[in-house]
């Protein structure tokens, strides 16, 4: 049986590395961060390293030894080498206190680097501490309980972005691309995505929509904000995406995924006004359909929720605040495509955090 603390340790290491302030790739280049674990072993006495006061309980720890591989794709070797040097410099010049706060205890570049001008490898030692649970919720600030993988696939942690960390950036939305569906209602405004630095979240303030708000109308055109956090479009067919959101509007909020073009994508929407959770699809200009039967559900306005959408093969699942509300089957497998935030008629959407696990 797999060690759940060890699994959480791997996810936490991926999050710690991905969360560093990496320089954005120049035009024509992209970067990949790959973690290759060598060993995971308990720390302390069989993993026990102390007691947590509130809630009272044991703190478990794991030490991970891994190789971090930085790789640059695209462009010329010269441009790739220059960018790789910046990536390596970013890693090596991190303040020790900052690294230790993330759990990274040791970082050392491989002495045999240099043969491949597009790759650099580092030895990493990382300590993960898991705090005791409070009720059903994990109080660890990393909040890694969401990544329970109830699928037939292996999981690879891609990123965990708290929107509050974008405060102070010259362009907080540089890692996102806004997009509106092509068949909005004639009087509909276009999407209005922005960053609220005071609240530390992304907001969408336009009631962008095409089609009726009721679930009976399968045309659910709206405003999208696509994830481009690695500088390039995602192309995922199997994943677990988790979004922490709140809304002052009762209308549709959710995710778009499997997006391969302006007129080809799937979506999940939750509507409080009309009391439904639903999956849908657009397969061409004006060609909208609902996938399976909707669930009688919604969300509470003014309250922060956690939405999890799991997608693999023909299966689509949705959970809100840890409770599965909907599972449907698609006639054809979900295509590898982009993922993003999505609203339909909602002018009060606020997004606080986005996390993504790829299923391999």
Beta strands, then each sheet from edge to edge (+ up, - down):
strand 1: 30-42
strand 2: 48-52
strand 3: 57-73
strand 4: 104-109
strand 5: 119-130
strand 6: 133-134
strand 7: 137-138
strand 8: 155-162
strand 9: 176-180
strand 10: 193-196
strand 11: 201-204
strand 12: 223-227
strand 13: 239-247
strand 14: 252-261
strand 15: 264-271
strand 16: 276-283
strand 17: 288-295
strand 18: 305-312
strand 19: 315-320
strand 20: 323-329
strand 21: 338-344
strand 22: 349-359
sheet 1: 1+ 3- 2+
sheet 2: 1+ 3- 5+ 4-
sheet 3: 6+ 7-
sheet 4: 8+ 22- 11+ 10-
sheet 5: 8+ 22- 13+ 18- 19+ 20-
sheet 6: 9+ 12- 21+ 14- 15+ 16- 17+
end
